[in-house]
Each structure stands twice: as structure tokens, then as C-alpha cells.
């Protein structure tokens, strides 16, 4: 298994694989995945875009992650902005790298791929802070929640409902930069 940095063109070239991993990891229906494909393809042109991929020895995609600098006019940013009070907005959204997607195929989970992807993304990220959203879950049993807590993410907004999704989400954040591990 190897972790590689992806350019926007790399991600677009592997978009079918990216959407397949996303669908497996999130358990989404095919019709939702087709809509997501279009969003992902446009995200690669946003300022501060960074992406990583975990590839098997034969080049298959086992996981990926990406993010970019958030700003007004971006759907996720605007939803979170409206839900926060002014001091919290100032603290978290002023110069923020949004971790948009971070996924690992279920059979490959539990082997450190997600942690490697997150560390690489946050090490490369521009910004003073980073935010992400994840479905609410039991923090003791959810791999995602345990991962984010290990990386020092704190609660910014809990039990938040994005339009079009019945599930509650947590919005989590941490300061940047993330120091690279000592060698």
C-alpha cells in the first residue's frame, strides 16, 4: 500500500474509482453517487485544493481524501456559516481548509489508511484552521470519530442537519498547521 499526493487531474482521471470508494464507505445509493460525481469534479478547481490517495501495490484505489479553502458561495461553507454565531465564525471560518472527503474502502479500514490520508492532507493544507463534518455516531465505537479526536479535532457544531439529509452531523475543527511527524 502506498500513499500518494494527487493533483486535480489525477483525481478527475480516477473519478469512477473515487465515486465507487465514496459509495462503499458511505453506503449511498447509486443515484446519489451520480449526483456526487458532478460535485467532486468541480471541487478540484477550488483554491487551495489538496488530495491524497491510498493505492494498493497493483494500483487499485483503497482510499482517498481531499479538501480546499472554504469561502462564501460554497454550499457547505455557507450552511455552516449560517449556523454559527459571529465569534465562532471568526474563529473557524476566516482562513479555513475544509476536509471535504476522507474515505477508505470498508475492507481496508482499521489499518491506518485514514490516519495517513488525514495527516498528509492536514500537513499540506493552507489555512489557519481546518473543519470537517461527519455523521453523528458513538464516539467510542466509530472509527471516524476516534480518528478525528486523535488528531485533536474539537466540537464546533453538533447535531447539525444539512438540507436534504435527515442525519445529524457534527462539525469538528482544529488549528493548523499540523506538524509533520518527526523522522
Buried (B, 14 or more C-beta within 10 A) or exposed (E): EEBEEBEBEBBBEBBEBBBBBBBBBBEBEEEEBEEBBEEBBEBBEBEBBBBBBBBEEEEEBBBBBBBBBBBEEBEBBEBBBEBBEEEBBEBBBEBBBBBBBBBBBEEBBEBBBBBBBBBBBBBBBBBBBBBBBBEBBEEEEBEBBBBBEEBEBEEBBEEBEBEEEEEEBBBBBBEBBBEEEEE
